[in-house]
Amino acid sequence: MSKAYSVIKTVVLTEKANLQMEEGKYTFKVAINANKIDVKKAVEELFNVKVTSVNTMKYNGKRKRLRGMKMGKRADFKKAVVTLAEGNSIDIY
């Protein structure tokens, strides 16, 4: 299996992400240890497009109450917003 599949986890399909797709910006959940260069190479390899910029955001998991008084925590994750070159697009649906 290619390294690109271990970098890109899922596509984020929210209302905001769908509005950004019209501008050529696509949002992905990526591996927590992936950097911008890894994300750019993975998207270009998987979708055969030209990437102009990558913005990454790291989120800490929320604390949640489990079975009464015990506290747990959701997993941390990283999100990347990838801007494609003019004329390129990804068919998500």
C-alpha contacts under 8 A as a table, 3 or more apart, distances in Angstrom:
res1	aa1	res2	aa2	distance
1	M	5	Y	7.13
2	S	5	Y	5.76
2	S	6	S	7.30
3	K	6	S	5.24
3	K	7	V	6.52
3	K	42	A	7.55
4	A	7	V	5.18
4	A	8	I	6.33
4	A	39	V	7.99
4	A	41	K	7.51
4	A	42	A	4.36
4	A	43	V	7.42
4	A	45	E	7.11
4	A	46	L	6.92
5	Y	8	I	5.52
5	Y	9	K	7.06
5	Y	42	A	7.47
6	S	9	K	6.79
6	S	31	A	7.02
7	V	30	V	5.49
7	V	31	A	5.09
7	V	34	A	6.31
7	V	38	D	7.14
7	V	39	V	6.59
7	V	42	A	6.76
8	I	28	F	6.77
8	I	29	K	6.45
8	I	30	V	4.66
8	I	31	A	6.56
8	I	39	V	7.17
8	I	42	A	7.00
8	I	43	V	7.71
9	K	28	F	7.14
9	K	29	K	5.44
9	K	30	V	5.10
9	K	31	A	6.66
10	T	28	F	5.69
10	T	29	K	5.24
10	T	30	V	7.16
11	V	26	Y	7.99
11	V	27	T	6.14
11	V	28	F	4.42
11	V	29	K	6.21
12	V	17	A	6.75
12	V	27	T	5.45
12	V	28	F	5.31
12	V	29	K	6.55
13	L	17	A	5.93
13	L	18	N	6.40
13	L	27	T	7.85
14	T	17	A	5.09
14	T	18	N	6.09
15	E	18	N	5.21
15	E	19	L	6.40
16	K	19	L	5.20
16	K	20	Q	6.34
17	A	20	Q	5.07
17	A	21	M	6.31
17	A	25	K	7.90
17	A	26	Y	6.81
17	A	27	T	6.22
18	N	21	M	5.15
18	N	22	E	7.19
19	L	22	E	5.76
19	L	23	E	7.48
20	Q	23	E	5.21
20	Q	24	G	6.62
20	Q	25	K	5.23
20	Q	26	Y	6.79
21	M	24	G	5.00
21	M	25	K	4.94
21	M	26	Y	5.55
22	E	25	K	7.32
24	G	83	T	5.81
24	G	84	L	5.56
24	G	85	A	7.65
24	G	86	E	7.70
24	G	88	N	7.62
24	G	89	S	6.66
25	K	81	V	6.34
25	K	82	V	5.44
25	K	83	T	4.43
25	K	84	L	6.39
26	Y	81	V	5.58
26	Y	82	V	5.19
26	Y	83	T	6.54
27	T	79	K	7.03
27	T	80	A	5.66
27	T	81	V	4.44
27	T	82	V	6.25
28	F	79	K	5.77
28	F	80	A	5.33
28	F	81	V	6.53
28	F	82	V	7.88
29	K	77	F	7.28
29	K	78	K	5.89
29	K	79	K	4.50
29	K	80	A	6.30
30	V	34	A	6.86
30	V	39	V	7.58
30	V	77	F	7.55
30	V	78	K	5.62
30	V	79	K	5.78
30	V	80	A	6.67
31	A	34	A	5.29
31	A	77	F	7.42
31	A	78	K	6.50
32	I	58	K	7.59
32	I	76	D	7.72
32	I	77	F	5.82
32	I	78	K	5.24
34	A	38	D	5.90
34	A	39	V	6.67
35	N	38	D	5.37
35	N	39	V	6.37
36	K	39	V	5.11
36	K	40	K	6.14
36	K	54	V	5.95
36	K	55	N	7.22
36	K	56	T	6.98
37	I	40	K	5.14
37	I	41	K	6.22
38	D	41	K	5.28
38	D	42	A	6.10
39	V	42	A	5.13
39	V	43	V	6.17
39	V	54	V	7.51
39	V	80	A	7.73
40	K	43	V	5.39
40	K	44	E	6.17
40	K	51	V	6.34
40	K	53	S	7.81
40	K	54	V	6.77
40	K	82	V	7.68
41	K	44	E	5.21
41	K	45	E	6.04
42	A	45	E	5.12
42	A	46	L	6.03
43	V	46	L	5.24
43	V	47	F	5.83
43	V	48	N	7.51
43	V	49	V	7.38
43	V	51	V	7.64
44	E	47	F	5.64
44	E	48	N	5.07
44	E	49	V	5.11
44	E	50	K	6.04
44	E	51	V	6.64
45	E	48	N	5.61
45	E	49	V	7.80
47	F	90	I	6.72
49	V	84	L	7.17
49	V	85	A	7.83
49	V	88	N	5.99
49	V	89	S	7.19
49	V	90	I	7.79
50	K	84	L	5.88
50	K	85	A	5.56
50	K	88	N	6.91
51	V	54	V	7.68
51	V	82	V	6.89
51	V	83	T	5.96
51	V	84	L	4.45
51	V	85	A	5.77
52	T	82	V	7.80
52	T	83	T	5.71
52	T	84	L	5.46
52	T	85	A	5.57
53	S	82	V	6.00
53	S	83	T	5.21
53	S	84	L	7.22
54	V	80	A	6.58
54	V	81	V	5.79
54	V	82	V	4.62
54	V	83	T	6.31
55	N	80	A	5.54
55	N	81	V	5.16
55	N	82	V	6.54
56	T	78	K	7.05
56	T	79	K	5.67
56	T	80	A	4.29
56	T	81	V	6.36
57	M	78	K	5.70
57	M	79	K	5.19
57	M	80	A	6.30
58	K	76	D	7.69
58	K	77	F	6.11
58	K	78	K	4.36
58	K	79	K	6.34
59	Y	76	D	5.78
59	Y	77	F	5.40
59	Y	78	K	5.92
59	Y	79	K	7.81
60	N	75	A	7.33
60	N	76	D	4.61
60	N	77	F	6.72
61	G	73	K	6.03
61	G	74	R	4.52
61	G	75	A	4.91
61	G	76	D	4.46
61	G	77	F	7.26
62	K	73	K	5.67
62	K	74	R	5.40
62	K	75	A	7.82
63	R	71	M	6.80
63	R	72	G	5.74
63	R	73	K	4.33
63	R	74	R	6.42
64	K	71	M	5.79
64	K	72	G	5.14
64	K	73	K	5.60
64	K	74	R	7.22
65	R	68	G	6.75
65	R	69	M	6.74
65	R	70	K	5.94
65	R	71	M	4.54
65	R	72	G	5.93
66	L	69	M	6.86
66	L	70	K	5.19
66	L	71	M	5.53
66	L	72	G	6.11
67	R	70	K	6.13
84	L	88	N	6.12
84	L	89	S	7.09
85	A	88	N	5.76
